[in-house]
Every structure is written in C-alpha cells, then in structure tokens.
Amino acid sequence: MAHQLKNKNLELQIDLPDENYNASRFDWTGKITQLKFQNIPLSIAERTDIVDDLALGKGFYNEFGIDNALGFEEAAIGGWFHKIGVGLLQKDTDEYRFNKAHRIRPAKFQIQHPAPNIIMISCISDTINDYAYVLKKEIALYESGFSIAYRLANTGEKDIRTDEYVHNFMALNNALMGPDYKLKFPFQLRPEYFKETVNSEQQVSLGSNSVGFNGTPNEQFFFSNLSGGENVEASWELVNHRHKIGISETGSFKTSKVNLWGWKHVISPELFFQIDVPSGGSREWSRTYKVFNID
C-alpha cells in the first residue's frame, strides 16, 4: 500500500520500493506517484493511453545515469552493472539505452519514518566491478510544498561519476497543455545552442526566459540544453492562469544541463545534477518544490 504524506494543503502518494513500478529506468527509492494541492491533482502519468503499465513513469520519478549507467562500460555482455536506486541490470548489448527493459537484480532497501511528515528510504548496492554505493533519500512534506534530500555515499573502490534528474510529470488540474500554461526559467533560453529540438507542430513557443503554447500539441515535444551549456540556477516555475495554480522546483545546486519534454497531457522540465564522488566520499543535494495560488 502506498505511503501517504498529508497536511491541510498537500497530499503526496509515495510507492515503496517493492510496490507497482518495477522497471529498470527510474529510481525505486521513494517513487512519488501523485501530488495534490487542496485536492487538485498536479501530477499525471507519462502516458494516458496505457492503463496500469508498471514500466511507465508518473508523478515525480527521478533517474540516475540516463545516458550511461554506472559501470556499464566495464561490464561484459551477460554481466551486470549498476542502475543507482534500482539494483543491478544485466548487459545484453554494447550500447546503453535508458528506455530498454533489462533483467534486474534489485538492491537492498531500508525504510524509516523519522517524523510524521517525513519518509526516508535507503538503497544499499552490491559490489560489482569495484563499484558500490549507499543512496539515502528523504522526502519531507511542508505546508506549501515538499523537498527531496539525497545523500550518495561511494562504498566501492572506483570513483562514481553520473548525474540525476527528476522527470516531473505534471498537468495542473489535469488541464491539457495550451495557452493557459507558462513555464518560466531564471536564465535566458539559448535556442541556437540547443542540442535537440522537437517541435514539429510549432505549438510550443519560446520566449527569452519562458515557454508557452500556441495550442495543444498532439505530438511529443522535446528541447535539450536549454541554457546553452551555461552554469545556471537550477530552478523553474510552472503556472496555469486559468486554474490559478503554480508550482516550482529549486535545486540546491547550479546546473549546466536543463531539458524539457512533454506531450498534449503533460509537461516535464528537468534539472540535471552532475555527481562526482571519490571512493570513500559522499555527496549531498536537494530539491525543493513549492505550490501556490496565483491572482
């Protein structure tokens, strides 16, 4: 049964590691499946045309190593490599693809409830190819938002170099994407330096530091490297003027990689955190979400 963090304004639904989503992409430690603000849903599933697919993302799922999982290069075909927050994945091809289904040997997980508004989940890995780690994630609910705090300890002999982001699957009050939405960033968008642009219907419009919509896109859209590779404040704010609701995310770090993905029913800004942890060391970072009404 999903764990619930709730107060007078907000409600978070969190699946525990062995519940529901069981695929090899997203982190299993604290799978935030749903956020409600004053009983209004603010999150949604990756797809709405597939029901009860346990391989789909939803809510605020995060991922480590989307481009290259930890230890993948060192693993032989048929061998195992790490997907942080999941466990060991079996290698069956020379190219890593984040959306490929892999055979999984789950890591060990521990769950703690240090306070009524907090849940903490730890992921303890095996040692493979001299890589090993302990990931601790603390999710805390507050009156006007929630936070996700991470600590990644390197318990292996090799340095850990990877990244992490949250795939924020959002739709405010289940409203389709359209002119009522505005997504704002605290930096200038640099289209000339985007690594990839997918906007075939031209329904997504770019301002100097914001993203809007000319209409509802029927096709998926995607923009990568929004800041042009510059190191910027890790933050975004999404508002829906019709429903007068807003939500924001702020990282405790600066980022040089910001992506944006979406579809007609969902929008997902992604703030990447670059991770470099030497053997015996650890790294901490956090993400803070705020939810609010607008005039």
Secondary structure, DSSP 4 states (H G I P E B T S, - for coil): --EEEE-SSEEEEEE-TTSS---SSS--TTEEEEEEETTEE-B-BS-SSSSS-TT--BSEEEEE-SSS-TTTTTSPTT-EEEETTTEEEE--SSS--TTS---EEE-EEEEEEEETTEEEEEEEPPPBTTB-EEEEEEEEEETTEEEEEEEEEE-SSSPEEEEEEEEE-B-GGGPPSSTTEEEE-SS---GGG-SEEE-TT--EEE-SSEEEESS--SS-EEEE-TTTT--EEEEEEEEETTTTEEEEEEEEEEES-EEEEEETTEEEEEE-EEEEE-TT-EEEEEEEEEEEE--
